[in-house]
């Protein structure tokens, strides 16, 4: 799972296996070890919510997705989910969770588990 943070915006991109794991277990977690501390980011299914939610506690960003949307996402054409969360300080946090598509340009990154890019002429990775 990849994370992109820019200002008040958080985006997760998940490979096929990561989406399948999330749909099966209701959670997917990634860690980055800094030696003296670990930063984690999590996607978790949650009951009783209408849109994406987020929290930041103990060096962990957790995005919550309605558990009803979790089921079947791995086998659907649905690319992802987006939402905006109102914050207590009057600002908003933009949230996005999506399937990770293979890049169209040449990259050294392993993309063998990414979804075929729909903009690709051949859709072959």
C-alpha positions as CSV (number, residue, x, y, z in Angstrom):
1,X,0.0,0.0,0.0
2,X,1.3,3.4,-0.9
3,X,0.4,6.6,0.9
4,X,0.5,10.1,-0.4
5,X,0.1,13.1,1.9
6,X,-0.2,16.6,0.5
7,X,-1.5,19.4,2.8
8,X,-4.9,18.3,4.1
9,X,-5.1,15.4,1.7
10,X,-4.4,11.7,2.2
11,X,-4.4,9.1,-0.5
12,X,-3.9,5.3,-0.2
13,X,-3.2,3.1,-3.3
14,X,-3.5,-0.6,-2.9
15,X,-2.3,-3.5,-5.1
16,X,-4.5,-6.4,-6.1
17,X,-3.3,-8.6,-3.2
18,X,-3.7,-5.7,-0.7
19,X,-7.3,-5.1,-1.8
20,X,-8.1,-8.8,-1.6
21,X,-6.6,-9.0,1.9
22,X,-8.6,-5.9,3.0
23,X,-11.9,-7.4,1.5
24,X,-11.2,-10.7,3.2
25,X,-10.1,-9.5,6.7
26,X,-11.4,-5.9,7.0
27,X,-8.0,-4.5,7.5
28,X,-4.6,-3.8,5.8
29,X,-1.6,-2.3,7.5
30,X,1.7,-1.1,6.3
31,X,4.7,0.0,8.4
32,X,7.8,2.2,7.8
33,X,10.6,1.6,10.3
34,X,12.7,4.6,11.2
35,X,14.9,2.7,13.7
36,X,13.8,4.7,16.7
37,X,10.1,4.6,15.9
38,X,7.7,3.0,13.4
39,X,5.1,5.0,11.3
40,X,2.1,2.9,10.3
41,X,-0.8,3.5,8.0
42,X,-3.9,1.4,8.1
43,X,-7.1,0.8,6.1
44,X,-9.8,-0.6,8.3
45,X,-13.5,-1.5,7.7
46,X,-15.9,0.2,10.2
47,X,-19.6,-0.3,10.8
48,X,-22.0,2.6,10.9
49,X,-20.2,5.2,8.9
50,X,-21.5,6.9,5.7
51,X,-18.2,8.1,4.3
52,X,-14.5,7.7,4.7
53,X,-13.1,8.8,8.1
54,X,-9.6,9.1,9.4
55,X,-7.6,9.2,12.7
56,X,-4.0,9.8,13.7
57,X,-2.9,8.2,16.9
58,X,0.4,6.8,18.2
59,X,2.3,7.3,14.9
60,X,-0.5,5.7,12.9
61,X,-2.8,7.1,10.2
62,X,-6.0,5.0,9.9
63,X,-8.5,5.5,7.2
64,X,-11.9,3.9,7.9
65,X,-14.2,2.6,5.1
66,X,-17.8,1.6,5.6
67,X,-17.8,-2.2,6.1
68,X,-20.6,-2.6,3.5
69,X,-18.3,-1.1,0.8
70,X,-15.5,-3.5,1.7
71,X,-17.3,-6.6,0.5
72,X,-16.8,-7.3,-3.2
73,X,-14.5,-4.3,-3.9
74,X,-11.8,-6.7,-5.0
75,X,-13.9,-8.2,-7.8
76,X,-15.7,-5.1,-8.9
77,X,-14.8,-2.4,-11.4
78,X,-15.0,0.2,-8.6
79,X,-11.7,2.1,-8.6
80,X,-12.0,3.5,-5.1
81,X,-13.7,5.7,-2.6
82,X,-13.3,9.4,-1.7
83,X,-14.6,11.7,0.9
84,X,-14.1,14.8,2.9
85,X,-13.9,14.9,6.7
86,X,-14.8,18.0,8.7
87,X,-12.2,18.7,11.4
88,X,-12.9,20.4,14.8
89,X,-10.8,23.4,13.8
90,X,-13.1,24.2,10.9
91,X,-10.8,22.8,8.2
92,X,-11.4,19.7,6.0
93,X,-9.4,16.6,5.3
94,X,-9.7,15.1,1.9
95,X,-9.5,11.3,1.8
96,X,-9.0,8.9,-1.1
97,X,-8.6,5.1,-1.2
98,X,-8.1,3.5,-4.6
99,X,-6.7,0.6,-6.5
100,X,-3.1,1.0,-7.8
101,X,-2.9,0.9,-11.6
102,X,0.3,0.1,-13.4
103,X,2.2,3.2,-14.6
104,X,2.1,4.1,-18.3
105,X,5.7,5.3,-18.3
106,X,8.8,3.2,-17.6
107,X,9.5,2.9,-13.9
108,X,11.9,0.7,-11.9
109,X,9.1,0.1,-9.3
110,X,7.7,-3.5,-9.2
111,X,4.2,-3.3,-10.6
112,X,3.5,-7.0,-11.1
113,X,0.6,-6.9,-8.5
114,X,-0.9,-3.6,-9.8
115,X,-4.2,-3.5,-11.7
116,X,-3.9,-3.1,-15.5
117,X,-4.1,0.5,-16.4
118,X,-7.3,1.2,-18.3
119,X,-5.5,3.9,-20.4
120,X,-2.9,1.4,-21.6
121,X,-3.3,0.3,-25.3
122,X,-2.6,-3.4,-24.4
123,X,-3.6,-3.5,-20.7
124,X,-0.6,-5.8,-20.2
125,X,1.8,-5.0,-17.4
